[in-house]
């Protein structure tokens, strides 16, 4: 029973989410010959303020939220072990 999990930032319409589910189901059905009824798709939406890369959130990248530089400096010499 294939399970596909997708995480997106919020903001898509219900129609877009439904189209994504439809396309993913079809792709899995074709790729691994799984019956559509056995394919599970989970779509998670998260706020743009809760997803970051390189210590910058998607909201900050989009200029939705001003960047307040309150972050502590990262000590690159500190051991992580």
Secondary structure as UniProt FT lines:
FT   STRAND          3..9
FT   HELIX           14..32
FT   HELIX           36..38
FT   STRAND          40..46
FT   HELIX           48..50
FT   STRAND          52..53
FT   TURN            54..55
FT   STRAND          56..57
FT   HELIX           58..61
FT   TURN            62..63
FT   TURN            76..77
//
